[in-house]
Amino acid sequence: MSKSSTPALTRRTVFAGAGAAGALAAVAAVLPGPVKAPAQATATPPEPTEGTGYRLTEHVKRYYATARV
């Protein structure tokens, strides 16, 4: 009788396959990832016409009135 044409799983083929898989994993870890598109320019906030510090506006006055003890 003739031997079957399918190769037997031997220790040598298992170690060769493990080595090849390890090498592929190492190469995949070193390769760069997908290229990201540059960030879109965001609209700049309008320049304040007055000072940028604290301003006592109507809604702040209402808050102070409700927060009084």
C-alpha positions, 0 to 999 in steps of 0.5 A, a space after each residue: 500500500 502507498 502512504 497517504 499524501 497528507 503530511 503528518 503533524 510532527 514536532 518539527 512542523 509545529 515549532 516551525 509554524 510557531 516560529 513563523 507566527 511569532 515572526 509575523 506578530 513581531 513584524 505586525 507590531 513594528 508596522 505603522 497603523 492606519 494613517 489618520 486624516 489631519 484634523 479639521 481647522 476649528 472655527 476660532 471664537 470671536 474676539 471679545 470687544 470688551 475685557 475678557 475678565 469678570 463681567 457683572 451681567 444680568 444673569 449673574 445678578 439674578 444668580 446672586 439674588 437667588 443665592 443670598 442666604 
